[in-house]
């Protein structure tokens, strides 16, 4: 890629700014774990929302999603339901409030408000293990993405090969960017992460609008349709994708078969099954959980989650759709003669070909910012479990706060080293993404659904359910590599559920005082009647949560609202005007419904 002086100046200036911010804020966070990992619960909810959005605007995800839209067209909007992407809606509607009421620092500390005794101790430790494994998986995912991106963007070949060491250019670039990001995150903690991510979000939004203007003026609807197979522009589907690239780009038919998305009808049903339970389980112990626990109040936690959805999806998909349509119209002819094309590098190839100097530097800074923001969020979240829950509260109590912050530094560094090691052996973004979303998270689901809705579920059940899920996902990764991950999810879910039930029924219920405290404080709906009766003996005025129906209605509206935020930028960029008008109308109607059926009742409840 050709970069001129102004492009390099913008990229260098960006790195200097984020390093400056990270080091200048470090003095606010270095003496106290609460300040370091949660920002002292003093950060404004809208800054946390922008930070959370920036953290999800990651370069690996953008590269993956540009490829999906290029290959699968409008139907690709459903594929992120693999995560599921609408778990944020569950968090916004009710889980943010439930989680924030705990007033703790980490998900592991939160577990001790639900479980007691030896079972609670085991549950806390299995959460720490899961947080560490999840962090390592995400670091490998980010490492793979930033390496591919930088190697396609910058002109220098950084390959290092001798008798002792062999490092590809992709991995060398990734090591440099990971090193810089780790440096400023270690110094400033959550305050540094949020400050730089707000700045990064602004850059990404400006870049998204600029590239959208370029793409909108460069292509027309007929050019796009003539460059894609029949059905590419249709959002809805039958049992199969029914996209035949044979006459245009035959290599893509092989990719479709390899990805495992051809039978999208069966895949969609599995995504709904997995999605409901995974979303009800709540956020995994990571950066999303840390943002919720960093808010000032439960109401601000809910507002932060809703704001994250509102500000994330449209700018992100504006950029994704812009690059996809440019690549479809102008890059497809060149790809027909290249049988070795890596379709996950469509994004950097499109940047090199279509973006003018100056804007190219801003966009590169923005995309690097997206990577650095998400990476920083991950390496700020997991070490909190090690420094606070494992060391301060278990293995090394009684040390000074400065000591625990230093342990946070060390654990961040070690997690990065291990994650980078696994990143060297990653085959593709798609493979890592599918394993994290389906297999690893599958092992988390059963235990974390039951913890909300069933009083008899105890700490031993949680521990054995989580352990069974982790073991099953690891076995899948090692021995069933060719299986499509999401189709393995029911097996992992079932094994985890068996562990949950056996662990609970073969041991005594948790301490009733702990259960009463949790139920009265969090106020979840579900099967809590024995605990409710005990609570009402002490407080006859206590009213249980009967809002399951209302919450599920609002979740359904929220998923439609989120989907409208995703698809309207795509319809705009492919110039499909009737669908654009319909999606904007749906967005407006669902926004009003959420205002009156979710936000106003929630505000009234939490401010009484």
Beta strands, then each sheet from edge to edge (+ up, - down):
strand 1: 160-161
strand 2: 166-167
sheet 1: 1+ 2-
end
